Amino acid sequence: MAERVEFLGLPFDVADQVQTLEMIDVRARQDEFSLVVTPNVDHMVRLSAMERDAPLWNTYREAEVIVCDSRILQGLARLSEIDLPLVTGSDLTAKLVADLARRGRSDTAKVAVIGGDAALLNELRTLYPTIEWTHDEPPMGVARNPAAQEEIAEFVERSEARIFLFAIGSPQSEIVCDLIKKRGKARGVGLCIGASLEFMTGEKKRAPRWMQALKLEWLFRLGSEPTRLWRRYLLDGPRIFRVWKKWHDNRRLAR
């Protein structure tokens, strides 16, 4: 169990990628369902607009693994004298899948993908043939579709997989994982992974390493998908600085 530190209202694990993978491996072998979340700026801005007792807040707080997926958040944490390791969700997913592929066929090398389409799964099977892949393709609008949420939960409960990759976006992925945990019938570990699989297959491109190091990955993604992402990065994202300032000031006053 990693040490945890509170930042912006969430108890983040003080764990690097290696330690996070070790925690996932332990959770995957247990006979209960665990949740891994990798909060980034988009997630924290969304949460900040909600009351602290909102269901989504509780879903994040009660996740078994919570690691920072943002160089911006990491930098803001450092300004508050908090050492928050960076574990980017895309790199974590890629390393997890690569490790499972090297391990070969076993109970923990069975992976279920929730989201994406048949073409994505075919590409994954080609790239990682030693993994036993299964797939569920929910309809659009899962967050407002209780029937679809139940169907996903039942798919997970029936599955022999121990690793579940939720690629249906946020907060849909977290909402469904919370339902699965509350039903108490599933086992294994669920990761809310966003577009990680599309990066792995090459369908989408990640920013060059130098842009990542300069905290400019958001700019690369904005340039790649301006119509879809302009609001997230130009309007919503900058709110994180106001969120951090309020949290930082309250924390300083409480000392």
C-alpha positions, 0 to 999 in steps of 0.5 A, a space after each residue: 500500500 502506497 503512502 497517500 497525500 491529499 491534494 485538491 481534495 483527493 488522496 493521491 498515491 505517492 507512487 511511481 509507475 513501477 509501484 502503480 503497476 505492482 498495486 494493479 497486479 495485486 488488485 488483479 489477483 483479488 476476488 473483488 473489483 478495484 478501481 484505478 483512476 489517473 486524475 488530470 486537469 480535465 478531471 479536477 476541473 470537472 470535480 471542482 464544479 461539484 459539491 464535495 459530497 457529489 457521487 463522482 467525488 466519492 467515486 474518485 476518493 474511494 478508488 483503490 489506486 489514485 495517481 497523478 496523470 498531469 504535469 500541470 497538476 504535478 507542478 501545482 502540487 510542487 508549488 504547495 510543497 507536495 511531491 506528487 509523482 507523475 504516472 501518465 495514464 497512456 504510458 501506464 496502460 502501454 506498460 501494463 499491456 506490454 508486461 501482460 503480453 510478455 507474461 504470456 497466457 495466464 489468468 492475469 493476461 486476460 484483458 477486457 476492453 469496454 469501448 472502442 470498436 472491432 477495428 481497434 480490438 483487431 489491431 490490439 490482437 495483432 499487436 499483442 497476440 499472447 493476450 486473450 482479448 475480449 470486448 464490449 462495445 456500449 452505445 453512446 451516452 452511457 452516463 445517461 443510460 442506466 440500462 447500458 451501465 447495467 449491461 456493462 456491469 453484467 459483462 464485467 461480472 461474466 468475464 474471466 478477465 482480471 484487467 478491464 480497460 474502460 475506454 468510454 471516456 470520463 466520467 462515464 468510465 468512473 460512473 460504471 466502475 462505481 456501479 460495478 463495485 457497489 454490485 459486488 459481483 465482479 473481480 479484478 481491476 478496472 482502469 479508466 484509460 481515455 484514449 490510451 489504446 488509440 495511442 498504442 495502436 497509432 490511431 492517435 499520435 502523442 506529443 513528442 517527448 520534448 513537448 511533454 517535458 515542457 508541459 505542452 502536450 495539451 497544445 499538441 492534442 489541441 492542434 491534433 483535434 481542435 474541434 473536439 478539444 478547444 473548449 477543454 483546453 482553452 476554456 475549461 482547463 485554465 480554471 485549474 489555476 483558480 481551483 489550485 489557488 483556492 485550495 492552496 490558500 485554504 490549506 495555508 490558513 488551516 495550518 
